Amino acid sequence: MAEMTVELVAVEERLWSGTAKLVSAQTTEGEIGIMPGHEPVLGELAEGGVVAITTTDGERVVAAVHGGFLSVTATKVSILAESADWAQEIDLEAAKAALAEATDESAKLVARGQIRAVERA
């Protein structure tokens, strides 16, 4: 089975590292799917975007990411987020309330990203 090394890193910590067979991420240019052997690419992560990783064991890990970059080589994907929230740790009702109460666009993007991450998990 073809696999690639994946690292999901936020400014504060390494969130996840391992082998995967698929990574999908929302970039400023649209959603991108990465499989082993993908052409090299560098992309800017969308504010309030979602990253989903399907591991070689079939597990799916999903995070809401807030800005950063995605770097892809033939064998490695590095996701460098400004901040990230694991989907399973997000309180969906709190995220919906935050979206309803948000007054600035940045807060709205974060809340929308959290909601999408929970929905995709």
LOVEXFI-886143 format. One record per atom (N, C-alpha, C): atom name; residue number from 1; z, y, x; residue in three letters. Coordinates in steps of 0.02 Angstrom, whole numbers, plus 50000, padded with zeros to 5 digits. Example, Ala and Ser with C-alpha at 12.3 -4.5 7.8 and 13.67 -1.06 7.14 Angstrom:
REM LOVEXFI-886143
atom,n,pz,py,px,res
N,1,50390,49716,50660,ala .
CA,1,50390,49775,50615,ala .
C,1,50390,49835,50660,ala .
N,2,50354,49888,50642,ser .
CA,2,50357,49947,50684,ser .
C,2,50394,50002,50645,ser .
This chain:
REM LOVEXFI-886143
atom,n,pz,py,px,res
N,1,50000,49941,50042,met .
CA,1,50000,50000,50000,met .
C,1,50000,50062,50044,met .
N,2,49957,50109,50028,ala .
CA,2,49954,50172,50066,ala .
C,2,50015,50214,50048,ala .
N,3,50042,50246,50098,glu .
CA,3,50100,50289,50087,glu .
C,3,50097,50349,50133,glu .
N,4,50138,50397,50118,met .
CA,4,50143,50457,50160,met .
C,4,50216,50477,50164,met .
N,5,50233,50512,50216,thr .
CA,5,50300,50538,50224,thr .
C,5,50305,50605,50187,thr .
N,6,50360,50614,50150,val .
CA,6,50369,50675,50111,val .
C,6,50438,50704,50126,val .
N,7,50440,50769,50135,glu .
CA,7,50503,50805,50142,glu .
C,7,50504,50863,50093,glu .
N,8,50559,50867,50055,leu .
CA,8,50570,50924,50010,leu .
C,8,50630,50961,50038,leu .
N,9,50618,51021,50061,val .
CA,9,50670,51061,50095,val .
C,9,50676,51128,50060,val .
N,10,50738,51148,50046,ala .
CA,10,50752,51216,50022,ala .
C,10,50783,51254,50080,ala .
N,11,50790,51318,50072,val .
CA,11,50817,51359,50126,val .
C,11,50884,51333,50150,val .
N,12,50926,51310,50103,glu .
CA,12,50994,51290,50120,glu .
C,12,50999,51218,50146,glu .
N,13,50953,51173,50126,glu .
CA,13,50963,51102,50142,glu .
C,13,50900,51061,50133,glu .
N,14,50900,51002,50164,arg .
CA,14,50848,50953,50151,arg .
C,14,50867,50916,50088,arg .
N,15,50825,50921,50037,leu .
CA,15,50841,50891,49972,leu .
C,15,50820,50819,49967,leu .
N,16,50762,50803,49994,trp .
CA,16,50737,50734,49990,trp .
C,16,50689,50721,50047,trp .
N,17,50693,50660,50073,ser .
CA,17,50647,50638,50125,ser .
C,17,50636,50564,50117,ser .
N,18,50574,50543,50122,gly .
CA,18,50558,50472,50116,gly .
C,18,50483,50461,50113,gly .
N,19,50464,50402,50089,thr .
CA,19,50393,50386,50083,thr .
C,19,50373,50388,50009,thr .
N,20,50313,50409,49997,ala .
CA,20,50289,50417,49929,ala .
C,20,50216,50396,49924,ala .
N,21,50195,50383,49862,lys .
CA,21,50124,50368,49850,lys .
C,21,50089,50424,49812,lys .
N,22,50129,50472,49784,leu .
CA,22,50099,50528,49748,leu .
C,22,50148,50587,49748,leu .
N,23,50121,50647,49759,val .
CA,23,50159,50709,49753,val .
C,23,50116,50756,49710,val .
N,24,50147,50786,49660,ser .
CA,24,50112,50838,49623,ser .
C,24,50155,50901,49627,ser .
N,25,50121,50958,49632,ala .
CA,25,50156,51022,49639,ala .
C,25,50115,51077,49607,ala .
N,26,50151,51126,49580,gln .
CA,26,50118,51184,49552,gln .
C,26,50115,51238,49606,gln .
N,27,50054,51259,49621,thr .
CA,27,50043,51311,49670,thr .
C,27,50016,51373,49635,thr .
N,28,50010,51427,49672,thr .
CA,28,49983,51488,49644,thr .
C,28,49910,51480,49624,thr .
N,29,49877,51428,49650,glu .
CA,29,49806,51415,49634,glu .
C,29,49798,51363,49578,glu .
N,30,49854,51334,49555,gly .
CA,30,49852,51282,49504,gly .
C,30,49890,51221,49527,gly .
N,31,49889,51169,49486,glu .
CA,31,49925,51108,49503,glu .
C,31,49883,51065,49551,glu .
N,32,49917,51035,49599,ile .
CA,32,49883,50993,49648,ile .
C,32,49918,50926,49651,ile .
N,33,49877,50873,49656,gly .
CA,33,49903,50805,49665,gly .
C,33,49885,50782,49735,gly .
N,34,49933,50754,49769,ile .
CA,34,49922,50732,49838,ile .
C,34,49935,50657,49843,ile .
N,35,49887,50620,49870,met .
CA,35,49895,50549,49883,met .
C,35,49884,50538,49958,met .
N,36,49906,50480,49984,pro .
CA,36,49896,50467,50055,pro .
C,36,49823,50476,50076,pro .
N,37,49813,50507,50134,gly .
CA,37,49746,50519,50159,gly .
C,37,49714,50583,50133,gly .
N,38,49752,50624,50097,his .
CA,38,49726,50687,50070,his .
C,38,49704,50732,50127,his .
N,39,49654,50772,50115,glu .
CA,39,49632,50821,50164,glu .
C,39,49689,50870,50178,glu .
N,40,49694,50895,50239,pro .
CA,40,49746,50945,50254,pro .
C,40,49738,51007,50211,pro .
N,41,49795,51033,50189,val .
CA,41,49794,51093,50147,val .
C,41,49861,51129,50154,val .
N,42,49860,51193,50146,leu .
CA,42,49920,51234,50145,leu .
C,42,49917,51274,50081,leu .
N,43,49971,51270,50042,gly .
CA,43,49972,51306,49978,gly .
C,43,50037,51342,49968,gly .
N,44,50034,51394,49927,glu .
CA,44,50094,51432,49909,glu .
C,44,50119,51405,49842,glu .
N,45,50184,51385,49841,leu .
CA,45,50213,51359,49780,leu .
C,45,50221,51415,49729,leu .
N,46,50209,51398,49666,ala .
CA,46,50217,51447,49612,ala .
C,46,50290,51460,49599,ala .
N,47,50307,51522,49584,glu .
CA,47,50374,51539,49563,glu .
C,47,50386,51503,49497,glu .
N,48,50442,51469,49491,gly .
CA,48,50457,51432,49430,gly .
C,48,50413,51371,49422,gly .
N,49,50391,51342,49477,gly .
CA,49,50349,51283,49474,gly .
C,49,50389,51218,49475,gly .
N,50,50353,51163,49472,val .
CA,50,50383,51096,49472,val .
C,50,50350,51054,49526,val .
N,51,50391,51015,49562,val .
CA,51,50367,50966,49609,val .
C,51,50391,50898,49585,val .
N,52,50344,50850,49581,ala .
CA,52,50361,50781,49562,ala .
C,52,50338,50735,49617,ala .
N,53,50382,50690,49638,ile .
CA,53,50367,50642,49691,ile .
C,53,50375,50572,49662,ile .
N,54,50322,50531,49670,thr .
CA,54,50327,50461,49652,thr .
C,54,50334,50422,49717,thr .
N,55,50393,50391,49726,thr .
CA,55,50407,50356,49788,thr .
C,55,50368,50290,49792,thr .
N,56,50368,50260,49850,thr .
CA,56,50334,50195,49858,thr .
C,56,50370,50141,49818,thr .
N,57,50433,50152,49799,asp .
CA,57,50470,50104,49758,asp .
C,57,50458,50116,49683,asp .
N,58,50418,50167,49666,gly .
CA,58,50404,50182,49597,gly .
C,58,50452,50230,49564,gly .
N,59,50502,50253,49601,glu .
CA,59,50549,50302,49574,glu .
C,59,50514,50370,49570,glu .
N,60,50534,50409,49522,arg .
CA,60,50505,50476,49513,arg .
C,60,50561,50527,49521,arg .
N,61,50553,50573,49568,val .
CA,61,50601,50626,49578,val .
C,61,50566,50692,49562,val .
N,62,50601,50734,49523,val .
CA,62,50571,50796,49499,val .
C,62,50618,50854,49512,val .
N,63,50591,50909,49536,ala .
CA,63,50631,50969,49549,ala .
C,63,50593,51031,49525,ala .
N,64,50631,51079,49500,ala .
CA,64,50604,51146,49487,ala .
C,64,50609,51183,49553,ala .
N,65,50554,51212,49576,val .
CA,65,50554,51249,49639,val .
C,65,50537,51321,49626,val .
N,66,50564,51364,49668,his .
CA,66,50556,51435,49658,his .
C,66,50529,51466,49722,his .
N,67,50463,51468,49727,gly .
CA,67,50430,51497,49785,gly .
C,67,50432,51451,49845,gly .
N,68,50392,51468,49895,gly .
CA,68,50389,51428,49956,gly .
C,68,50318,51405,49970,gly .
N,69,50313,51352,50010,phe .
CA,69,50248,51328,50033,phe .
C,69,50244,51252,50031,phe .
N,70,50183,51227,50029,leu .
CA,70,50167,51157,50031,leu .
C,70,50118,51147,50089,leu .
N,71,50134,51101,50134,ser .
CA,71,50091,51086,50190,ser .
C,71,50073,51012,50188,ser .
N,72,50008,50997,50192,val .
CA,72,49985,50928,50186,val .
C,72,49943,50910,50247,val .
N,73,49959,50852,50277,thr .
CA,73,49916,50821,50327,thr .
C,73,49896,50753,50300,thr .
N,74,49859,50714,50336,ala .
CA,74,49837,50648,50312,ala .
C,74,49895,50601,50300,ala .
N,75,49951,50611,50333,thr .
CA,75,50007,50564,50328,thr .
C,75,50073,50596,50307,thr .
N,76,50075,50662,50298,lys .
CA,76,50139,50695,50284,lys .
C,76,50130,50754,50236,lys .
N,77,50179,50761,50191,val .
CA,77,50182,50818,50146,val .
C,77,50250,50852,50158,val .
N,78,50248,50916,50174,ser .
CA,78,50309,50955,50182,ser .
C,78,50311,51008,50128,ser .
N,79,50365,51007,50089,ile .
CA,79,50374,51055,50035,ile .
C,79,50432,51099,50055,ile .
N,80,50419,51162,50068,leu .
CA,80,50468,51209,50092,leu .
C,80,50481,51261,50038,leu .
N,81,50532,51249,49998,ala .
CA,81,50546,51293,49941,ala .
C,81,50599,51345,49959,ala .
N,82,50593,51403,49929,glu .
CA,82,50646,51454,49937,glu .
C,82,50710,51429,49905,glu .
N,83,50705,51398,49847,ser .
CA,83,50762,51364,49815,ser .
C,83,50734,51311,49768,ser .
N,84,50777,51263,49751,ala .
CA,84,50755,51209,49707,ala .
C,84,50814,51182,49668,ala .
N,85,50799,51155,49609,asp .
CA,85,50849,51125,49565,asp .
C,85,50823,51056,49544,asp .
N,86,50864,51004,49555,trp .
CA,86,50846,50937,49531,trp .
C,86,50844,50936,49455,trp .
N,87,50793,50906,49427,ala .
CA,87,50785,50903,49354,ala .
C,87,50846,50872,49321,ala .
N,88,50874,50819,49350,gln .
CA,88,50930,50785,49318,gln .
C,88,50994,50826,49320,gln .
N,89,50996,50879,49360,glu .
CA,89,51055,50921,49365,glu .
C,89,51049,50986,49323,glu .
N,90,50992,50995,49291,ile .
CA,90,50981,51055,49251,ile .
C,90,51007,51045,49181,ile .
N,91,51044,51093,49157,asp .
CA,91,51068,51094,49087,asp .
C,91,51013,51126,49046,asp .
N,92,50978,51085,49007,leu .
CA,92,50920,51108,48969,leu .
C,92,50938,51164,48920,leu .
N,93,50992,51157,48885,glu .
CA,93,51012,51208,48837,glu .
C,93,51029,51274,48872,glu .
N,94,51061,51270,48930,ala .
CA,94,51077,51331,48968,ala .
C,94,51012,51363,48993,ala .
N,95,50964,51323,49014,ala .
CA,95,50900,51351,49037,ala .
C,95,50862,51385,48980,ala .
N,96,50864,51355,48921,lys .
CA,96,50832,51386,48863,lys .
C,96,50866,51451,48845,lys .
N,97,50932,51452,48848,ala .
CA,97,50970,51513,48833,ala .
C,97,50955,51567,48885,ala .
N,98,50950,51547,48948,ala .
CA,98,50935,51595,49002,ala .
C,98,50865,51624,48991,ala .
N,99,50818,51584,48970,leu .
CA,99,50750,51609,48956,leu .
C,99,50751,51659,48899,leu .
N,100,50789,51644,48846,ala .
CA,100,50792,51689,48789,ala .
C,100,50825,51755,48806,ala .
N,101,50873,51754,48851,glu .
CA,101,50911,51814,48869,glu .
C,101,50883,51852,48929,glu .
N,102,50836,51822,48965,ala .
CA,102,50811,51853,49027,ala .
C,102,50776,51919,49012,ala .
N,103,50790,51968,49054,thr .
CA,103,50759,52033,49046,thr .
C,103,50707,52047,49101,thr .
N,104,50711,52012,49157,asp .
CA,104,50661,52023,49210,asp .
C,104,50618,51960,49217,asp .
N,105,50558,51971,49242,glu .
CA,105,50508,51917,49247,glu .
C,105,50531,51861,49294,glu .
N,106,50565,51878,49348,ser .
CA,106,50588,51827,49395,ser .
C,106,50636,51777,49362,ser .
N,107,50683,51802,49323,ala .
CA,107,50731,51758,49288,ala .
C,107,50694,51715,49236,ala .
N,108,50644,51743,49204,lys .
CA,108,50605,51704,49155,lys .
C,108,50568,51647,49189,lys .
N,109,50538,51661,49248,leu .
CA,109,50502,51610,49285,leu .
C,109,50548,51553,49306,leu .
N,110,50607,51570,49330,val .
CA,110,50655,51518,49351,val .
C,110,50674,51475,49292,val .
N,111,50690,51506,49235,ala .
CA,111,50710,51468,49176,ala .
C,111,50653,51424,49150,ala .
N,112,50591,51450,49149,arg .
CA,112,50534,51410,49128,arg .
C,112,50523,51351,49174,arg .
N,113,50530,51362,49240,gly .
CA,113,50523,51307,49288,gly .
C,113,50575,51253,49277,gly .
N,114,50637,51273,49263,gln .
CA,114,50690,51224,49250,gln .
C,114,50674,51184,49188,gln .
N,115,50651,51216,49136,ile .
CA,115,50634,51181,49073,ile .
C,115,50578,51132,49086,ile .
N,116,50525,51154,49120,arg .
CA,116,50468,51109,49135,arg .
C,116,50490,51049,49178,arg .
N,117,50535,51061,49225,ala .
CA,117,50558,51006,49268,ala .
C,117,50594,50953,49227,ala .
N,118,50637,50974,49181,val .
CA,118,50672,50927,49138,val .
C,118,50622,50888,49095,val .
N,119,50573,50923,49068,glu .
CA,119,50523,50891,49025,glu .
C,119,50481,50840,49063,glu .
N,120,50470,50852,49128,arg .
CA,120,50427,50807,49168,arg .
C,120,50465,50751,49201,arg .
N,121,50531,50754,49199,ala .
CA,121,50571,50703,49232,ala .
C,121,50570,50637,49193,ala .
